[in-house]
């Protein structure tokens, strides 16, 4: 260390300090950084030239059927949110979050098994288990975490997992983490699933894994046929219900209720970040021994902070509203069909059926992006989806209907699509 007097002399003589020799940085280090930058810039340019660049628009208001978007005029109609029930800004949901913040604070600063479980977490888990009519529930920071934490704990080398080829990325990543034998069956193809169930009969446990509703196309898994095959071959059934919980089925319980198989689907993962308040969080519901084991070994649960109290408060109130009444859940269906029917009559191709995810199929990635930009100029917020979010050649604008939309909102969106579609030669 430099002596004090020498340090003072240096401070009083800035020229001397500046002129001291500086240890040179490794030229190899500079070269490595330059090479990495070049590789990354080339990849980014490939995305730009391919028309698949994903910009992020800045919303300057709360989530809802009408929003403010930076750089655009006010009163933009929002048709691309997962806010299926309009609960993201529901007064009671918002107030519950405020009260939880005041009473329990901003966060727990820890993971749950150390010092991060409050009574509101246990209460929400109890209500979610009741809502889904399952034995128990475990909360996660997101449904991505719930999917990442399940398969590794549940399945070992002597087991097999059979997954729909179009399952969500979080399911695919979760399955990659486990040591079970992995099989993919063709999308919603019961014959292919049966073939693979026959091939895996020597496995200790077999788990059939599917989205309840597939988020890009809005199509519903054939759960009755899947459950029939699972029972025939002694397999278990798992469904991801992120795009179904809260509004599919007579009481909004999900696709298993819609298709009459609630007592035949063994494990359900879903989210609090879409219909159930729209903030964050995910969960697993299922047999109590499984939930207990997840609390002991599931890495995303063990090594992530518990959900913030305001998020728990909002989600709890959302679930309470749905447990008390199915009115909100039932309101989505008629509005969904209004949009689908009017768009089909106008000449657009809409994928899926009877689900508020309404993909307007366009095929070309650049066209989807341009049309989405033009729709925003007309006061309608939608987003173009392209590779790698959807397969190449399957670009689309994914429209999502909310219970908070009025019939007038839907008609205005259809008119904007017709005007933009004519401009780009999609419809005549």
C-alpha positions as CSV (number, residue, x, y, z in Angstrom):
1,X,0.0,0.0,0.0
2,X,1.3,3.5,-0.8
3,X,2.5,5.5,2.3
4,X,0.3,8.4,3.4
5,X,2.8,11.1,2.5
6,X,3.5,9.7,-0.9
7,X,-0.2,9.5,-1.5
8,X,-0.6,13.2,-0.6
9,X,2.2,14.1,-3.0
10,X,0.5,12.2,-5.8
11,X,-2.8,14.0,-5.1
12,X,-1.0,17.4,-5.3
13,X,0.7,16.4,-8.6
14,X,-2.0,15.1,-11.0
15,X,0.4,15.1,-13.9
16,X,2.6,12.6,-12.2
17,X,-0.4,10.4,-11.4
18,X,-1.7,10.4,-14.9
19,X,1.7,9.7,-16.4
20,X,2.3,6.6,-14.3
21,X,2.4,3.4,-16.4
22,X,-0.9,1.5,-16.7
23,X,-0.9,-2.2,-16.8
24,X,-2.0,-3.2,-20.2
25,X,-5.3,-5.2,-20.6
26,X,-4.9,-8.5,-22.4
27,X,-5.3,-8.2,-26.2
28,X,-6.8,-11.7,-26.1
29,X,-9.5,-10.4,-23.8
30,X,-10.4,-7.6,-26.2
31,X,-10.4,-10.0,-29.1
32,X,-12.8,-12.4,-27.3
33,X,-15.2,-9.5,-26.5
34,X,-15.0,-8.3,-30.1
35,X,-15.7,-11.7,-31.5
36,X,-18.6,-12.4,-29.2
37,X,-20.1,-9.0,-30.1
38,X,-19.8,-9.8,-33.8
39,X,-21.5,-13.2,-33.3
40,X,-24.3,-11.7,-31.3
41,X,-24.8,-8.8,-33.8
42,X,-25.0,-11.2,-36.7
43,X,-27.7,-13.2,-34.9
44,X,-29.7,-10.1,-34.2
45,X,-29.4,-9.0,-37.8
46,X,-30.7,-12.4,-38.9
47,X,-33.8,-11.9,-36.7
48,X,-34.3,-8.3,-38.1
49,X,-34.0,-9.3,-41.7
50,X,-36.2,-12.3,-41.2
51,X,-39.0,-10.1,-40.0
52,X,-39.2,-11.9,-36.6
53,X,-37.9,-9.0,-34.4
54,X,-40.0,-8.7,-31.3
55,X,-40.2,-5.1,-30.1
56,X,-41.8,-4.2,-26.8
57,X,-44.4,-1.5,-26.6
58,X,-44.6,0.5,-23.5
59,X,-47.9,0.7,-21.7
60,X,-48.4,3.8,-19.5
61,X,-51.6,2.7,-17.8
62,X,-53.0,-0.3,-15.9
63,X,-53.9,-3.5,-17.7
64,X,-57.5,-3.6,-19.1
65,X,-59.7,-3.6,-22.2
66,X,-58.5,-0.1,-22.9
67,X,-54.9,1.0,-22.3
68,X,-52.5,3.9,-23.0
69,X,-49.5,3.1,-25.2
70,X,-46.4,5.3,-25.3
71,X,-46.3,7.1,-28.6
72,X,-49.9,6.4,-29.5
73,X,-53.1,8.2,-28.8
74,X,-55.1,7.4,-25.7
75,X,-57.9,4.8,-25.5
76,X,-56.2,1.9,-27.3
77,X,-58.3,-1.2,-27.4
78,X,-56.3,-4.1,-25.9
79,X,-56.8,-7.4,-27.6
80,X,-53.6,-9.3,-26.8
81,X,-53.6,-9.7,-23.0
82,X,-54.2,-12.9,-21.1
83,X,-56.6,-10.9,-18.9
84,X,-59.4,-13.3,-19.8
85,X,-61.8,-12.3,-17.0
86,X,-60.8,-8.6,-16.7
87,X,-59.6,-9.2,-13.1
88,X,-56.2,-7.5,-13.6
89,X,-57.8,-4.1,-12.6
90,X,-61.0,-5.3,-10.9
91,X,-61.6,-3.0,-7.9
92,X,-61.9,-5.8,-5.4
93,X,-58.8,-7.5,-6.6
94,X,-56.7,-4.3,-6.5
95,X,-58.0,-3.4,-3.1
96,X,-57.1,-6.9,-1.8
97,X,-53.5,-6.4,-3.0
98,X,-53.3,-3.0,-1.3
99,X,-54.5,-4.4,2.0
100,X,-52.1,-7.4,1.8
101,X,-49.2,-4.9,1.1
102,X,-50.2,-2.8,4.2
103,X,-50.6,-5.8,6.5
104,X,-47.8,-8.2,5.3
105,X,-45.3,-5.9,3.6
106,X,-43.7,-5.9,0.2
107,X,-42.0,-9.3,0.4
108,X,-40.6,-12.1,2.5
109,X,-36.9,-11.7,1.6
110,X,-36.4,-15.4,1.7
111,X,-37.5,-18.8,0.5
112,X,-40.5,-20.4,2.2
113,X,-38.8,-23.2,4.1
114,X,-36.5,-20.7,5.8
115,X,-38.6,-17.8,6.8
116,X,-41.0,-17.0,3.9
117,X,-44.4,-18.7,4.5
118,X,-47.2,-16.5,5.8
119,X,-50.8,-17.5,6.6
120,X,-52.0,-15.9,3.3
121,X,-49.8,-18.3,1.3
122,X,-51.4,-21.3,3.0
123,X,-54.9,-19.8,2.6
124,X,-54.4,-19.3,-1.1
125,X,-53.1,-22.9,-1.5
126,X,-56.1,-24.2,0.3
127,X,-58.5,-22.2,-1.9
128,X,-56.8,-23.3,-5.1
129,X,-57.0,-26.9,-4.1
130,X,-60.7,-26.4,-3.4
131,X,-61.2,-24.6,-6.7
132,X,-59.7,-27.5,-8.6
133,X,-61.2,-30.2,-6.4
134,X,-57.7,-31.7,-5.6
135,X,-56.1,-32.8,-2.4
136,X,-53.4,-30.2,-2.0
137,X,-51.6,-27.3,-3.7
138,X,-48.1,-25.8,-3.8
139,X,-47.3,-22.2,-5.0
140,X,-44.5,-21.2,-7.3
141,X,-43.1,-17.9,-8.6
142,X,-44.6,-18.7,-12.0
143,X,-46.1,-21.6,-13.9
144,X,-42.9,-21.9,-15.8
145,X,-41.3,-22.7,-12.4
146,X,-44.1,-25.1,-11.6
147,X,-43.4,-27.0,-14.8
148,X,-39.6,-26.8,-14.3
149,X,-40.0,-28.2,-10.8
150,X,-42.4,-31.1,-11.3
151,X,-41.0,-33.7,-13.6
152,X,-37.5,-33.9,-12.1
153,X,-38.9,-34.7,-8.7
154,X,-41.6,-37.1,-9.8
155,X,-39.9,-39.2,-12.5
156,X,-36.7,-41.2,-12.5
157,X,-34.8,-43.4,-15.1
158,X,-37.2,-46.2,-14.7
159,X,-40.2,-44.0,-15.7
160,X,-41.5,-42.6,-19.0
161,X,-43.0,-39.3,-19.9
162,X,-45.2,-38.9,-23.1
163,X,-45.6,-35.3,-24.2
164,X,-47.6,-33.7,-26.9
165,X,-45.2,-32.3,-29.5
166,X,-46.7,-28.8,-29.3
167,X,-46.7,-28.5,-25.5
168,X,-45.6,-25.1,-24.0
169,X,-41.8,-24.4,-23.8
170,X,-41.9,-24.6,-20.0
171,X,-43.2,-28.1,-20.2
172,X,-40.5,-29.0,-22.7
173,X,-37.8,-27.5,-20.5
174,X,-39.1,-29.2,-17.4
175,X,-39.1,-32.6,-19.1
176,X,-35.5,-32.0,-20.2
177,X,-34.5,-31.7,-16.5
178,X,-35.8,-35.2,-15.6
179,X,-34.1,-38.5,-16.1
180,X,-37.2,-40.4,-17.4
181,X,-37.4,-41.9,-20.8
182,X,-38.9,-39.2,-23.1
183,X,-41.4,-39.7,-25.9
184,X,-43.3,-37.1,-28.0
185,X,-46.6,-38.0,-29.6
186,X,-48.1,-36.1,-32.6
187,X,-50.2,-33.1,-31.7
188,X,-53.5,-34.3,-30.2
189,X,-53.1,-37.7,-32.0
190,X,-54.6,-40.4,-29.9
191,X,-53.5,-43.2,-32.2
192,X,-49.9,-42.1,-31.9
193,X,-50.2,-41.8,-28.1
194,X,-51.7,-45.3,-27.9
195,X,-48.7,-46.6,-29.9
196,X,-46.3,-45.0,-27.5
197,X,-48.1,-46.2,-24.4
198,X,-47.8,-49.8,-25.8
199,X,-44.1,-49.3,-26.3
200,X,-43.5,-48.1,-22.7
201,X,-45.4,-50.7,-20.8
202,X,-42.2,-51.9,-19.0
203,X,-41.8,-48.5,-17.3
204,X,-42.5,-48.2,-13.6
205,X,-44.6,-45.0,-14.0
206,X,-45.8,-43.3,-17.2
207,X,-47.0,-39.8,-17.3
208,X,-49.0,-38.4,-20.2
209,X,-48.4,-34.6,-20.4
210,X,-50.4,-32.1,-22.4
211,X,-51.5,-28.5,-22.4
212,X,-55.3,-28.3,-21.7
213,X,-55.5,-25.5,-24.2
214,X,-52.6,-24.8,-26.6
215,X,-51.8,-21.2,-26.3
216,X,-50.7,-20.5,-29.9
217,X,-53.7,-22.0,-31.7
218,X,-56.5,-22.1,-29.0
219,X,-57.2,-25.7,-29.6
220,X,-58.4,-28.0,-26.7
221,X,-56.6,-31.3,-25.9
222,X,-58.8,-34.4,-26.3
223,X,-58.7,-35.1,-22.6
224,X,-61.5,-37.7,-22.6
225,X,-59.6,-39.9,-25.1
226,X,-56.3,-39.3,-23.3
227,X,-57.8,-40.3,-20.0
228,X,-59.3,-43.4,-21.6
229,X,-55.9,-44.5,-22.9
230,X,-54.2,-43.7,-19.7
231,X,-56.6,-45.8,-17.7
232,X,-56.3,-48.6,-20.3
233,X,-52.5,-48.7,-20.0
234,X,-52.1,-47.7,-16.4
235,X,-50.7,-44.2,-16.9
236,X,-51.1,-40.9,-15.1
237,X,-52.3,-37.7,-16.7
238,X,-50.9,-34.2,-16.3
239,X,-52.4,-31.0,-17.8
240,X,-51.1,-27.4,-18.0
241,X,-54.2,-25.2,-17.6
242,X,-52.7,-21.7,-17.9
243,X,-55.0,-20.8,-20.8
244,X,-58.1,-22.4,-19.3
245,X,-58.2,-21.8,-15.5
246,X,-60.9,-19.4,-14.5
247,X,-63.1,-19.5,-17.7
248,X,-63.2,-22.9,-19.4
249,X,-66.0,-25.2,-18.2
250,X,-69.4,-24.3,-16.6
251,X,-67.7,-23.0,-13.4
252,X,-64.4,-22.0,-14.9
253,X,-62.4,-24.8,-13.4
254,X,-60.7,-25.6,-16.7
255,X,-60.6,-28.0,-19.6
256,X,-60.9,-31.0,-17.4
257,X,-64.3,-29.7,-16.1
258,X,-65.3,-28.7,-19.7
259,X,-64.7,-32.2,-20.9
260,X,-66.0,-34.0,-17.8
261,X,-62.7,-35.6,-16.6
262,X,-61.9,-33.7,-13.4
263,X,-61.8,-36.9,-11.5
264,X,-59.5,-38.6,-14.1
265,X,-56.8,-36.0,-14.5
266,X,-54.3,-36.5,-11.7
267,X,-52.1,-33.4,-11.8
268,X,-52.8,-29.8,-12.8
269,X,-50.4,-27.0,-13.2
270,X,-51.6,-23.4,-13.8
271,X,-51.0,-19.8,-13.3
272,X,-52.1,-16.8,-11.3
273,X,-50.7,-14.5,-14.0
274,X,-53.5,-14.7,-16.5
275,X,-57.2,-15.0,-15.6
276,X,-56.6,-15.2,-11.8
277,X,-55.6,-11.6,-11.2
278,X,-52.9,-11.2,-13.9
279,X,-50.0,-10.5,-11.6
280,X,-47.6,-13.4,-11.2
281,X,-47.3,-16.9,-9.7
282,X,-48.1,-20.5,-10.6
283,X,-49.0,-23.6,-8.8
284,X,-49.4,-27.4,-8.8
285,X,-52.5,-29.2,-7.5
286,X,-52.7,-32.9,-7.1
287,X,-52.3,-35.8,-4.7
288,X,-51.1,-34.7,-1.3
289,X,-48.0,-37.1,-1.3
290,X,-46.9,-35.5,-4.5
291,X,-47.3,-32.0,-3.2
292,X,-45.4,-32.9,0.0
293,X,-42.6,-34.3,-2.1
294,X,-42.4,-31.2,-4.2
295,X,-42.0,-29.1,-1.0
296,X,-39.0,-31.2,-0.1
297,X,-37.2,-31.5,-3.4
298,X,-38.6,-29.1,-6.1
299,X,-35.7,-26.8,-6.9
300,X,-37.7,-23.8,-8.1
301,X,-39.7,-23.9,-4.9
302,X,-36.8,-24.4,-2.6
303,X,-34.6,-21.8,-4.1
304,X,-37.0,-19.0,-5.0
305,X,-38.5,-16.3,-2.8
306,X,-42.1,-16.9,-1.8
307,X,-44.7,-14.9,-3.7
308,X,-45.0,-11.2,-2.6
309,X,-48.0,-10.6,-0.3
310,X,-49.7,-8.1,-2.7
311,X,-49.6,-10.8,-5.4
312,X,-51.1,-13.4,-3.0
313,X,-53.8,-10.9,-1.9
314,X,-54.8,-10.2,-5.5
315,X,-54.9,-13.8,-6.5
316,X,-56.8,-14.9,-3.4
317,X,-59.5,-12.4,-4.1
318,X,-59.8,-13.5,-7.7
319,X,-60.2,-17.1,-6.7
320,X,-62.8,-16.1,-4.1
321,X,-64.8,-14.3,-6.8
322,X,-64.8,-17.4,-8.9
323,X,-65.7,-19.7,-6.1
324,X,-68.7,-17.5,-5.3
325,X,-70.1,-17.1,-8.8
326,X,-69.6,-18.4,-12.3
327,X,-71.1,-15.3,-13.9
328,X,-67.8,-13.8,-15.0
329,X,-66.5,-17.1,-16.4
330,X,-69.6,-17.6,-18.5
331,X,-69.5,-14.1,-20.0
332,X,-66.4,-14.8,-22.1
333,X,-68.0,-17.4,-24.4
334,X,-70.5,-15.3,-26.2
335,X,-68.0,-12.5,-26.8
336,X,-65.5,-15.0,-28.2
337,X,-68.0,-16.4,-30.7
338,X,-69.0,-12.9,-31.7
339,X,-65.4,-12.1,-32.7
340,X,-64.8,-15.5,-34.4
341,X,-68.0,-15.4,-36.4
342,X,-67.6,-11.8,-37.6
343,X,-64.0,-12.4,-38.6
344,X,-64.8,-15.6,-40.5
345,X,-67.6,-13.9,-42.3
346,X,-65.1,-11.1,-43.3
347,X,-62.8,-13.8,-44.9
348,X,-60.2,-14.3,-42.3
349,X,-58.9,-17.7,-41.2
350,X,-59.2,-18.1,-37.4
351,X,-57.5,-21.1,-35.8
352,X,-58.9,-23.1,-32.9
353,X,-62.5,-23.2,-31.9
354,X,-64.7,-21.6,-29.1
355,X,-61.7,-20.4,-27.2
356,X,-60.9,-16.7,-26.5
357,X,-57.5,-17.2,-28.0
358,X,-58.4,-16.4,-31.6
359,X,-55.3,-16.6,-33.9
360,X,-55.7,-14.7,-37.2
361,X,-53.6,-16.9,-39.5
362,X,-51.4,-15.0,-42.0
363,X,-48.4,-17.2,-42.7
364,X,-45.9,-14.5,-43.4
365,X,-43.9,-13.1,-40.4
366,X,-43.3,-9.7,-41.9
367,X,-47.0,-9.4,-42.9
368,X,-48.1,-10.2,-39.3
369,X,-45.8,-7.6,-37.9
370,X,-46.9,-4.9,-40.4
371,X,-50.6,-5.6,-39.9
372,X,-50.1,-5.4,-36.1
373,X,-48.4,-2.0,-36.5
374,X,-51.3,-0.8,-38.7
375,X,-53.9,-2.0,-36.3
376,X,-52.2,0.0,-33.5
377,X,-52.5,3.1,-35.7
378,X,-56.3,2.4,-35.8
379,X,-56.4,2.1,-32.1
380,X,-56.3,-1.7,-31.6
381,X,-53.4,-3.3,-29.7
382,X,-52.5,-6.7,-31.1
383,X,-49.2,-8.5,-31.7
384,X,-47.8,-10.5,-34.6
385,X,-46.5,-14.0,-33.6
386,X,-43.7,-15.6,-35.7
387,X,-40.9,-18.1,-35.4
388,X,-39.6,-19.3,-32.9
389,X,-42.8,-18.6,-30.9
390,X,-44.7,-20.5,-33.6
391,X,-43.5,-22.7,-36.5
392,X,-42.0,-21.1,-39.6
393,X,-44.8,-20.4,-42.1
394,X,-47.4,-20.2,-39.4
395,X,-47.2,-16.5,-38.4
396,X,-50.3,-15.0,-37.1
397,X,-51.8,-12.2,-35.1
398,X,-53.1,-13.7,-31.8
399,X,-56.2,-12.0,-30.6
400,X,-57.5,-12.6,-27.1
401,X,-61.0,-11.9,-25.9
402,X,-61.7,-10.7,-22.4
403,X,-64.9,-10.6,-20.3
404,X,-64.1,-6.9,-19.9
405,X,-64.6,-6.3,-23.7
406,X,-67.9,-4.9,-24.8
407,X,-69.7,-5.9,-28.0
408,X,-68.8,-2.5,-29.3
409,X,-65.1,-3.1,-28.5
410,X,-65.2,-6.4,-30.5
411,X,-67.0,-4.8,-33.5
412,X,-64.4,-2.0,-33.6
413,X,-61.6,-4.5,-33.6
414,X,-63.2,-6.5,-36.4
415,X,-63.6,-3.3,-38.5
416,X,-59.9,-2.4,-37.9
417,X,-58.9,-5.9,-39.1
418,X,-61.1,-5.6,-42.2
419,X,-59.6,-2.2,-43.1
420,X,-56.0,-3.4,-42.5
421,X,-56.6,-6.8,-44.2
422,X,-57.8,-5.0,-47.3
423,X,-54.8,-2.8,-47.3
424,X,-52.4,-5.8,-47.3
425,X,-54.5,-8.0,-49.6
426,X,-55.5,-10.5,-46.9
427,X,-59.2,-10.1,-47.5
428,X,-61.1,-8.5,-50.4
